[in-house]
Amino acid sequence: MIRVVLPQHLRTLAGVDGAVTLDAQERPTQRTVLDALEASYPVLRGTIRDHGTAERRAFIRFFACGRDITHEPADDPLPDEVASGAEPFRVVGAMAGG
Amino acid sequence: MSGVRLLVGTRKGAFVLTSDGTRDDWNVEGPLFAGWEIYHLNASPVDRDRLYASQSTGWHGQVVQRSDDGGKTWEAVGNEFAYDGVPGTHQWYDGTQHPWEFARVWHLEPSLTDADTVFAGVEDAALFRSVDGGQTWQELSGLRAHETGDQWQPGAGGLCLHTILIHPQDPARMFVAISAAGAFRTDDGGETWRPINRGLRSGELPDEDREVGHCVHRIAMNASRPDVLFMQKHWDVMRSDDGGESWHEVSGNLPSDFGFPIAVHTHEPDTVYVVPIKSDSEHVPPEGKLRVYRSRTGGNEWEPLTDGLPQSHCYVNVLRDAMAVDGLDPGGVYFGTTGGQIYASPDGGDSWTAIVRDLPAVLSVEAQTLP
């Protein structure tokens, strides 16, 4: 099981409370987790990554195990703790705006 | 008994205000989509319970919401606005070419004949259409493919397509307006477009007869006389009597001819409303007095409407999509301000009351007349 923590606006949009759980993956990466998240919650398509390019939106960041992994390659494996479900993959809205 | 439903978009959510036909007492619901910018909500004229809303933030981009029960419940529908083909470039603020990039939906205009068909005006300027209730969107790319497209330049608010008018007797004819490119018309249902800016004068442009480059803020029509158009331009209030083929100025005795919204009375095609704003560098009412100006002569002769509006220390703005009229008799007029007030006049502008005073900055107001 993989856990994903979303920012408040996306939890509201997806209609979920707390962390989202996804099926376990053998070698989860940012890309595979986000692919699975969008497959389970199509309403999130375009809100974390752009349609078409699948590039991360500018004010979105990714954290895991207390580390900012935003700029790590999208196909690198995520930490073992995320793969095991012990730690969540966090989607965070950057602090900006008012 | 008949009634009115106001659909209000703000910087931090949407609000729905309802009243019976007296328009004395209002019920205020909201915020819906709290914390999101709601540039526009609009209702289908075919099905009064079919509503569309444009929801966006800088963090999460664009979402489009649809309601099939008059706003009680909402469903997120399609949010992919892909430009047709290779998007190309348009002119940037510094005169260089800049790639076309989707930012948000400014305006949603439901079809006059089909509740599942809706048009979206977006930034960077393009027109999209959905024929499946907002689930999927296709660009009407003949507009952006016009030979002047690479000359279009953003206004201060971005390169936005903010006005969509559908001709009520000829559905193949539509008008759109883009800041700061100008007004455009199609006569073939959106396949091809041409600029309709003859007669507009923009002091910033060295070529007075330039085909594009005009900062049109808003266009309005009366459905009974749809080839007479009224325009609030960056500066100047303009009128066309021939479907936009030519324009002439009708600013007349306005204290300032700068402003954003313009509206036409539902039953009186020569009664027009504007909200003069001091200047393009000071987006506030002249003299700190919030005044709607009404012309009953189709322009040129304007009277200030002040009863119930603040006449001192008022420094709010009224944005281009934030004024609307209802279809009741007598006709009602409504507008929202960047200070969060929604003002209503059930008597065509003679007197005004603030329905609500402290909403987030108001981006848009639509008035839906209920049976």
Boltz contact constraints between the chains, C-beta under 6 A:
constraints:
  - contact:
      token1: [A, 9]
      token2: [B, 60]
      max_distance: 6.0
  - contact:
      token1: [A, 43]
      token2: [B, 76]
      max_distance: 6.0
  - contact:
      token1: [A, 46]
      token2: [B, 61]
      max_distance: 6.0
  - contact:
      token1: [A, 46]
      token2: [B, 79]
      max_distance: 6.0
  - contact:
      token1: [A, 47]
      token2: [B, 60]
      max_distance: 6.0
  - contact:
      token1: [A, 47]
      token2: [B, 61]
      max_distance: 6.0
  - contact:
      token1: [A, 51]
      token2: [B, 80]
      max_distance: 6.0
  - contact:
      token1: [A, 59]
      token2: [B, 58]
      max_distance: 6.0
  - contact:
      token1: [A, 59]
      token2: [B, 59]
      max_distance: 6.0
  - contact:
      token1: [A, 93]
      token2: [B, 59]
      max_distance: 6.0
  - contact:
      token1: [A, 97]
      token2: [B, 58]
      max_distance: 6.0
